[in-house]
């Protein structure tokens, strides 16, 4: 049952640009799915092979349900956040279960009341414990925990102080980024977390730099083009003079440094037709669009200097 709920609410259909998973999750919550899944988590706490599988599936389904603030509130009201904390305490050596618990707490941390409570009820300590225990073995656990820390510190300087000053969480984030340098989602979440730590608490700038934040952020920018913007923003908030260099492809196909930042209108759209040609060849037009979509588009490259 847990697998079925997770499948219905997962945004994994690549055939469509739109998805009904948000509505499916809302309907599942309204139908009592939160209480049923939490009951399954409590009934199958782990220990046996089949029991553990059932508990894991229920946790996966709960995470899929936690797609909106309203759903997170329902999960909290049903005791889901505290149940996750207690389950982390009871399963500290269970890597698979901890991964799913951290993933669910990551989603719950999007709610302001939930993340404030997590910082004072012992959940923060359990999350950081998971990060320390599985830092080398599991990049996904690291990603979930770091993402949760980033959300906890967002617009909450008091929470950031508890994480960085009280629990040494800033250094743990930097270390996790260093242990998995090719895991792009972790690198992005790490950059977001470091930026949130110092955005309203500049006194943490030097401790984070001493922990190696600059090197970690520059490495994050090199991991994926999608990380350049967040890494640059974090470096800027840390007081580091970083610039975004723009690279382009010349007529010969060689990658060269651009003379300046890209501006609107600098390049003509190669597919732009100044004259509209009417055509009833719908099938041919669809084939043309598919062919263009399948081509590897040459995009401008960015990196930090």
C-alpha positions in Angstrom: 0.0 0.0 0.0 2.8 2.4 0.8 4.5 1.7 -2.5 1.2 2.4 -4.3 0.7 5.8 -2.5 4.3 6.8 -3.2 4.0 5.8 -6.9 0.7 7.8 -7.3 2.2 10.9 -5.7 5.7 10.8 -7.2 6.5 13.3 -9.9 8.3 10.8 -12.2 6.3 10.9 -15.4 8.6 12.4 -18.0 6.0 12.2 -20.7 4.3 15.4 -19.6 5.6 18.9 -18.7 2.8 19.1 -16.1 1.9 16.7 -13.3 -1.1 15.9 -11.2 1.0 14.6 -8.3 0.3 17.6 -6.1 -3.4 17.0 -6.4 -2.9 13.3 -5.9 -1.0 14.0 -2.7 -3.6 16.4 -1.4 -6.4 13.8 -2.1 -4.4 11.2 -0.2 -3.9 13.5 2.8 -7.6 14.3 2.8 -8.5 10.6 2.7 -6.6 9.9 5.9 -3.3 8.8 4.3 -1.1 10.5 6.9 -2.6 8.6 9.9 -2.6 5.3 8.0 1.1 5.7 6.9 2.2 6.8 10.4 0.5 3.8 11.8 2.4 1.6 9.4 5.7 3.2 10.4 4.9 2.5 14.0 3.7 -1.1 13.3 6.9 -1.9 11.3 9.7 -0.3 13.2 12.4 -2.5 11.6 14.3 -5.5 12.8 12.9 -8.1 10.3 13.5 -8.1 6.6 9.8 -7.9 5.6 8.9 -5.5 8.4 11.7 -3.2 7.5 10.6 -3.1 3.9 7.0 -2.2 4.9 8.3 0.6 7.2 10.5 2.0 4.5 7.7 2.0 1.9 5.5 3.9 4.4 8.2 6.5 4.9 8.7 6.9 1.2 5.0 7.5 0.8 4.9 10.0 3.7 7.6 12.0 2.0 5.7 12.1 -1.2 2.6 13.4 0.6 4.6 16.2 2.2 4.4 18.4 -0.9 2.6 21.4 0.5 2.6 23.5 3.7 -0.9 22.2 4.5 0.2 18.6 4.2 3.2 19.2 6.4 0.9 20.7 9.0 -1.2 17.6 8.9 1.8 15.4 9.4 3.0 17.5 12.3 -0.4 17.5 13.9 -0.5 13.7 13.7 2.9 13.4 15.4 4.9 12.7 12.3 7.9 14.9 13.1 8.3 13.5 16.6 7.9 10.0 15.3 10.7 10.7 12.8 12.9 11.9 15.7 12.2 8.9 17.8 12.8 6.6 14.9 16.2 8.1 14.2 17.1 7.5 17.9 16.0 3.9 17.7 17.6 3.1 14.3 20.9 5.0 14.4 22.8 2.1 12.7 20.1 1.4 10.1 21.4 3.3 7.0 18.4 2.7 4.8 15.9 3.7 7.4 17.9 6.8 8.4 18.1 7.9 4.7 14.3 7.8 4.4 13.7 9.5 7.8 16.1 12.3 6.9 14.3 12.7 3.5 11.0 13.1 5.2 12.4 15.6 7.8 13.9 17.5 4.9 10.4 18.0 3.5 8.9 18.9 6.9 11.6 21.5 7.4 9.9 23.6 4.7 7.4 24.6 7.3 8.5 27.5 9.6 6.9 26.1 12.7 8.2 22.6 12.0 11.8 23.8 11.5 11.8 25.9 14.7 10.6 22.9 16.7 13.2 20.6 15.1 16.0 22.9 16.4 14.9 22.6 20.0 13.3 19.2 20.4 16.3 17.0 19.7 15.7 16.5 16.0 18.6 18.7 15.0 21.0 16.6 17.1 19.7 13.4 15.5 20.1 14.8 12.0 23.7 15.9 12.6 24.4 12.5 14.1 23.2 10.9 10.9 25.4 13.2 8.9 28.5 12.3 11.0 27.8 8.5 10.9 27.1 8.2 7.2 29.2 11.0 5.9 31.5 8.7 4.0 29.1 6.0 3.1 25.9 7.7 1.9 25.8 10.9 -0.2 22.0 10.8 -0.2 21.9 11.0 3.6 24.3 13.9 3.5 22.1 15.6 0.8 18.9 15.2 2.9 20.5 16.4 6.1 22.3 19.4 4.6 19.1 20.4 2.8 17.2 20.2 6.1 19.8 22.4 7.7 19.6 24.9 4.9 15.8 25.2 5.4 16.1 25.4 9.1 18.5 28.4 8.8 16.5 30.2 6.1 15.2 33.5 7.5 15.9 32.1 11.0 19.2 33.5 12.4 18.4 31.9 15.8 18.2 28.5 14.2 21.5 29.2 12.3 23.2 30.0 15.6 22.0 26.7 17.1 23.4 24.8 14.0 26.7 26.6 13.5 27.7 27.7 17.0 25.9 25.2 19.1 26.3 22.0 17.1 29.3 22.7 14.7 26.9 22.1 11.8 28.7 24.6 9.5 31.9 22.6 9.5 30.0 19.4 9.0 28.3 20.8 5.9 31.7 21.8 4.5 33.1 18.3 5.3 30.2 16.6 3.7 30.6 18.6 0.5 34.3 17.6 0.5 33.6 13.9 0.9 31.2 13.8 -2.1 32.6 16.4 -4.6 30.8 14.9 -7.6 27.3 14.7 -6.1 25.8 17.8 -7.6 22.6 18.0 -5.5 24.6 17.8 -2.3 26.9 20.5 -3.5 23.9 22.8 -4.3 22.3 22.2 -0.9 25.6 22.8 0.8 25.9 26.2 -1.0 22.4 27.1 0.1 23.1 26.1 3.7 26.3 28.1 3.9 24.7 31.2 2.5 21.7 30.9 4.9 24.1 30.5 7.8 25.8 33.9 7.2 23.0 35.8 5.4 21.7 37.3 8.7 24.7 36.3 11.0 27.9 37.7 9.5 29.8 36.7 12.6 29.9 33.2 11.3 31.8 34.2 8.1 35.3 33.7 9.5 34.6 30.3 11.2 33.1 29.0 8.0 36.0 30.2 5.9 38.4 28.6 8.4 36.5 25.3 7.9 37.1 25.5 4.2 33.9 27.0 2.9 35.5 28.9 0.0 37.2 25.8 -1.5 34.0 23.8 -1.1 31.9 26.5 -2.8 34.3 26.9 -5.8 34.3 23.1 -6.1 30.5 23.1 -6.0 30.4 25.6 -8.9 32.6 23.3 -11.0 30.4 20.2 -10.3 27.4 21.4 -12.2 26.4 24.5 -14.2 23.2 24.5 -12.1 25.3 25.2 -9.0 27.1 28.3 -10.2 24.5 30.8 -9.2 24.1 29.5 -5.6 27.8 29.1 -5.1 28.5 32.6 -6.4 25.8 34.0 -4.0 27.3 32.1 -1.1 30.8 33.3 -1.8 29.5 36.9 -2.2 27.8 36.7 1.3 31.0 35.3 2.7 32.8 38.4 1.5 34.8 36.5 -1.2 35.5 38.5 -4.4 34.2 36.0 -7.0 33.2 36.7 -10.6 31.2 34.7 -13.1 33.3 34.2 -16.2 31.3 33.6 -19.4 32.6 31.2 -22.1 31.3 30.7 -25.6 31.9 28.6 -28.6 33.4 30.3 -31.6 32.9 29.5 -35.3 35.5 26.8 -35.2 33.9 25.0 -32.3 36.5 26.0 -29.8 35.5 27.2 -26.3 36.7 30.8 -25.7 36.2 33.3 -23.0 33.5 35.8 -23.9 34.4 39.5 -24.1 31.7 40.4 -21.5 28.5 39.2 -19.9 25.8 38.0 -22.2 23.2 40.7 -23.1 19.8 40.4 -24.6 20.0 40.7 -28.4 23.7 39.9 -28.7 23.0 36.7 -30.6 20.4 36.0 -33.3 18.2 33.0 -32.9 19.3 30.6 -35.6 15.8 29.2 -35.7 14.0 32.5 -36.1 12.2 33.0 -39.3 11.4 36.7 -40.2 8.7 35.6 -42.6 5.7 33.4 -41.5 5.1 30.5 -43.9 1.8 28.8 -43.6 1.8 25.0 -43.8 -0.7 22.2 -43.2 2.1 19.7 -42.7 1.5 19.2 -39.0 3.3 15.8 -38.9 6.4 17.3 -40.5 6.4 20.2 -38.1 6.2 17.8 -35.1 9.1 15.8 -36.5 11.2 19.0 -36.9 10.5 20.0 -33.3 11.4 16.5 -32.0 14.7 16.6 -34.0 15.6 20.0 -32.5 14.8 18.7 -29.0 16.9 15.7 -29.4 19.9 17.7 -30.5 22.5 18.6 -28.0 22.0 22.3 -27.6 25.2 24.4 -27.2 24.7 26.6 -24.2 26.9 29.2 -22.8 29.2 27.9 -20.1 29.8 29.7 -16.8 32.4 29.2 -14.1 33.7 31.1 -11.1 36.9 33.0 -11.1 
